């Protein structure tokens, strides 16, 4: 769920009871969900069911993330991030731990989902992600630490959601959290300024990661040449190649622009596939051996001959019947 560090900030076992200092709500830890530099996340059970609880010894970090979730809740449409539940403190062993509870989003992370359901889902889910990013960017935020581990696919109906907003940053500031493989600074030496193009670079790297589940390290300077080679080496990425490269180069101004380009690429890919199938069928027919075509034509002539014979027999019988009736009348 979060960036792993060498040392966990907390280590509370399952069954630990957390009592909110101000609102007196009680939460029981079920299991650990993840941890990072800014805190720990647990699955807990409270009076309203299962929730995710993020705790930290930094009130600033907790307040920042709470503000992000509150802002996300005001954005129209399905929220990308989890819904905020409650904010409180927990006093244990003379120490104050700050925490908030939020919606527990269940499902598979994006990488596991695509591996399970097949790469055909990639375009649909990335298009959803770009729609959500467009709305978030309009509100003045940049997600920052976008990666498959932070993206959960719920459903059916399948929907992509994010489970960690710790890296979300106000546009114009420096990115707070990042993971090297998805960071443009790591690959291109570009800025880590919080702007829409930073997120779109990460989306391009997510597409690459879906084709390279184990990822790879940069060689030498780790520039676009290495990434282009990686893209070209995977058939799975052929229909996304132009979209990925433009995202990595910073050519898209908005997530909506990238989404349109991605969908157009998929549409043209399907059209080309359909045309290819038609050409293949026509070629297959034309390539039939002469003996096979002759046999088919002979069968068709035989069917026509049988039909004409049947018509002729019906006409003769009808004529005889008419003559018989005429003779009886005479």
N, C-alpha and C positions, 0 to 999 in steps of 0.2 A: 504494500500500500504506500510506503514511503521510502525515502532513501535510507538504505541501511548504513549504520555507522558502526565503528568497532566496539562501542559500548552503549548498552541500553540506558536511557535516562532513568527508567523505573523498571522494576521487576516484581510485579504483584501476581501471585498465583490465582488460579481459578478458585472461585468461592469467596474472594475478598469482597467485603461489603463497603461501599462508598456512600457516605451520607453527606448530602449537600449542606453546607454551613448556613446558607441563607434561606433556601427554599425547602430544606429538610427532606428532599426526595432521596429515596434509597435505591442504589443500583448495585447489582451483584455481578462481578466479573465472570464471564463464561470462558473466554479465551482471548489470547493476544491476536491482534490483527496486523500490527506492523509498528515500526518505530523509525525515527529519524532524528536529525539534529535539533528539531524544534519540539519534540515530544513523543508521546506514546499513544497508540490507539488500541482500545480493547472493545470486544463485543461484550455488552452488558445486558442484563435483564432488569427492567424496571416495572413500575406499575402499568405502563402503557405498552409493554412488550419488549422486543429486542431493539436495541439501539447501539450505535457506535459512540464511544466516549473517547474524546481526545484530551489528554492531560499534559500539562507542561509546568515547569517551575518559572516560566517567563509569562507574566501577565500581558506583556506587550505582544508576544506572538499569538496568544489566545485571543486577545482583543482584535488584532489585525484579521485573523481568520474569521472571527465572528462577524466582523464588519463586511467581509467578502460574502459570506453566506447570506447576510441580510440584503446586500445589494443584489445578489443573484435571485433572491426570492421576489424582487420587484420586476425582474425581467419577464416579459410576457412569453408564454409557451412553456414547454416541459423544461424544468431546470436541469442544467448539466450537472451541477453539484448536488450534494445531499441537502435535505431540508433541515434547518436548524431547529432543535428542540428546546434546550435550556442551557443557561450559562450559570456556573456556580463555582464555589471553592470547596476544597475538602481539607480539613485539618486532621493530620495523622502523625502521631509521634512528635508533636510539637512543630511540624512543618506544614506550611500552607501550600497546597497543590491546586493550581487553577485548572479548570476543565470546562468543557461544553459537551453536550450530547446532541446527536444528530441522527437523521434517518440512516438505518442500516441497509445499504444497497446490496442485494443478493444477486449473484450471477457469476459468470466466468469472465476473467479478464480478456481483453480483446484478442491477445495472441492465442490463448487457449481456445477461445471460441472459433476463431478462423481455422485453427488446426483441426478442431473437432467437426465443424460444419462444412468446411471447404472454402477455398479462396474466392469463390463466387460472391461471398458476402462482403468482401472487402470494400467494394465500391459503394454499396448501400450504406454501410456503417460510417465510412469516412465522409460521405456526403452529409449524413446526420451530424457528425462532429463539426463539420465546417459551418453548418447552419447555426449550431449553438455558439460557436466561436464568433460568428458574425454579430450575434445579439450581445454577447459579452463585450466585444470590442467597442460596440456602439455606446456601451455604458462606461467606457473609459478604463477597462481592465485588460490585462494580458495574463493568460493562464500560466505561462512560464515553464513549469515542469511537466510538460505533456509527454507521456510514454504509455505503452500498453498496460503496464502494471497498474496505472492509475485510472484506467478506463475499463468499466465493467459493462457487460452486455446483459441486460435484463430481458425478461419476457419468456415465452411469446405473448404478444407481438414484440419482436426484438427491438431494443432501444439502447443506445449507448449513453452511459452516465459516467461521471467522474467521482472518485471517492476521496480525493485528496486535493484540497485547495490551498495547501501550505505555500505553494510557489506563486500564487496569484499576486500580481503586482499592479499598482496604478501606472497607467501609461506615462512614459517619460522618465521613470525612475530606473534604477539598475535592477535586473532580475534577481530575485531573492534566493531561489533554489533552482537547480538544474541538474540534469543527468548527462554526463559527457556525450554519450552517443547521439543524443537528440539536440545538442547545444551547438549553435552555429559558430560560437567562439572557438569551440574545440576543433571544428573541422575547417573553418575558413578564416579564422582570425578576425571575424566580424564582431560587431558591437553586441554587447549583452544588454542593450537598452530595451526596456519594456515597450514594445510596439507590435502591431499586428503581424508584421513580417517575421518576427521572432517565432511566434506560434506557428505560422505557416511553414517555416523551415522545419520545425519539429514534426508537423504533420507529414511532410515529405519523408523525413527519417522514419516515422512510424510505418509508412508504406514499405520502405526498404526493410525494416525490422520484421515485418510480417512474412517477407520472402526469405529472410535470413534470421530464423528464430534464435540462433546462438550469437547473433551480432558479429562484429569483427572490429579489430583495432585499426587505428589509422596507421598508415605506413609513411614514413618520411614526414612531410608537412601536412599530410592528410587533407588534400585539397579536392576540388571538384572533379579532377581527373580520376581519382580513385573511386569516388562515388558514382561517376558516370559509368565506369567500367563494371562496377558491382551491379548497377541497374541493368546494363546491357547483357549481363551474364545470366539473367533469370527471365525465362519466358513468362513467368507469372507477373512480371512487372512491365511487359511490353505495352499493354494498353494504358499504363499509367506513366510511361517514360517521360513524355512531354510535360505532364502536370508536375511530376516530381522535380524535374530539372528546373522548371520555372520557379517552383517554391524554394528550392535551394539557392537559386540565384537572386531571390527577392523581387521577382518580376510581377508578382501579384500584389495589388494594393490592398485588397480586402479578402476576407475569407469567402464572401459571396462570389467574388470573381474567380477564385480558385475552384469553388464548387461547380460553377457553370462550366469551366474548362474541363474538369474531371468528368462531369456527366456527358459533355459533348464527345469526349474521347471514348467513353464507354459506348455511346450510341453509334458512333462511327465504326467502332470495333464490331458491334453486333451486325451492322449493315454489311460490313466487309465479309463477316463470317457467313451471313445469309447468301450474299452474292457468290461467295466461294463455293458454298454447297450447291447452288444452282448450276454454276459452271461445271462443277465436278460431276453432277448428275447428267448434264448434257454431254460432257466428254465421255462419260461411262457408256452412254447410249450409243454415241457415235463410234466408240471403240469396240463395239460388239463384233465378233467375228462374222464374216459374210454368211457362213453356213447357219449361224444362229439367227441372223436377220431373215434369211431365206425361209427358215423353219417357221418363224413367227408369221411372216407374210402368207405362207402356205396355209397355216391354221386359220388365218383371217379369211382367206378365199374359201376355205372349206365351210366355215360358218356361214358365209354369204350364200354359198351354193345350197346348203341345207335349208336356209330360209326361203329361197326362191322355189325350191322343190315343194315345200310345205304350202306356199301360196298357190302354186299350180294345182296341187291335189285338191285344195279347198274349192278352187274355181271349177274344176271338173265335176266334183261331187255336187256342187250347187247347180250346175247346168243340167246334170242328169235328173236331179230332183224336180227342176222346173219342167223338163220334158215329161216326166212321169205324171205330174199334176195336170199338165195340158192334155195328155192322152186320156186320163180318167174323165176329164170334162167333155171330151169329144165322144 
